[in-house]
Amino acid sequence: MSFLTAGTPEGLCNSPMATRESRLLLCLAGRMAVPGWSCRHYGPPMRDKGFGRIVFISSESGVQIPTEMIHYGFTKSADLALMRGFAQALAGTGVTVNAVLPGPTRTEGVEAMFKSMGRSLDDPKVERSFIDSARPSSIIKRLARPEEVAEVVAFLCSREASVMTGSPVRADGGVVLSIT
């Protein structure tokens, strides 16, 4: 079993030599290239073995692009296109390719964002205020925990998920307004 995440090489985005525009282009290219390279690297050996699991970590922002993070939503939409393309390329091989779409999740990065604003997620009112204002369509009315998202990924990596491929799997707490 292999687990791939789509990430951005920090060195590309934080180079002191990069201009704001070139840094943005490098980040966007990195966010889209890394998953493609990973699939091209790991896909063939999985195909040759007749079994494998590739899971992209996308976001609910890939299907419901937030106006304050259009660049992020764009890259997460690209993840979904790559996921579907690789699932089709590996059709009938025993390799499944899916994407998990977490909603707002209490990660270290989210905690740091709140800390930079002088707020703490240890206060339940801060978390609820954020959800109510930034993601009011949330049905769970709280941030997801990383372990909850990991459970969805673990299922997709199991043999029990053999019929699930080419699928965006929502773990978004009901944020996305679509029923499909």
ABEGO torsion letter per residue (X at the ends): XBBBBBBBBAAAAABAABBAAAAAAAAAAAAAAAAAAAAAAAAAAAAAAGBEBBBBBBBAAAABBBAABAAAAAAAAAAAAAAAAAAAAABGAGBBBBBBBBBBBBBAAAAAAAAAAGBBAABAAAAAAAAAAABAABAAGBBBBAAAAAAAAAAAABAAAAABBGBBBBBAGGABABAX
